């Protein structure tokens, strides 16, 4: 598997557009080794230290070796997202299906050749949001008196009594005008 892994890693490294990755990395002023965990072979280097394309390549190469050697299906590290599909997992699953289908004379699955797949995404910026906290209800129109009430409560909670008194006076003036 070692030689196959090296071939896969070399293909990925040579297939990346390093000019674009380097320009984006430079634009966002990203360093190398900015992930939250320690990965063997990945060395931290701040943007100010003069990042080169080779630094970025070495970072990705170390990450890929780590993922493949440890059979990690998904790794998000810094600005890299790596998805590794080990054919051994799928082969085990297909063998189970073949065993169940031995009773039938037709072998639908046949001799499927499974190759490892590796997906690498360089994502300098992303956002993760949990949709449970977002309400799809239209917001109620806030009136000026609602805003003033909110400001009054905030001033009182912050113990800004002079400001609270002035806001209360404005609220009273508005009530008298109606």
Phi, psi and omega in degrees: 000335183300313181293319178297319180295317179298322178295316180297315181297315180297321178296318180295314181299316182286339181273350182280148177270088187291334177295315180292315180300318180295317179296317179294317179300319179292319181297316181275354180058047178273145174269193177245144180075035183274013179287168183273345180245165179267125179240129181303132178093343179268119181254136178285138177210121181288157180301323183296340181280004178081075180289139176243170177298323179297325176299316179294318179297316180296323177299310181296318180299318178295319179296317180295317177300316180298315181296313184289315182295328182259006180050053179267118184290334183209132178221127173243116185223116181060243184255007181254137171240123184236131179236119184244124177248107181278124183294341180297324179296313183291322179299318178298318180295316180294324177297321177297318180294319179299319179297321179290332183268004182301332180295324179279145180280335180275128177257096183294324184289319179068204180260085179277132177263123182253126177247151177292146176238143182224125178241131180235129178235128173262115185232094183291345182208131178207164180223142179239128183225135175265121188284351182298330184273355181264126179263138180270011180277142177294143181289140178288145179292130178264134179265171180295324180291325176296317179297316179295321177299317178296318179296322179295314179299319180294317180298320179292319180291330177273003180059040175256080190288327178295316178296319179298321179296319180292320178295320178298320179296320179295319178298317180295321179297317179297319180296321181291329181286337181278000000 
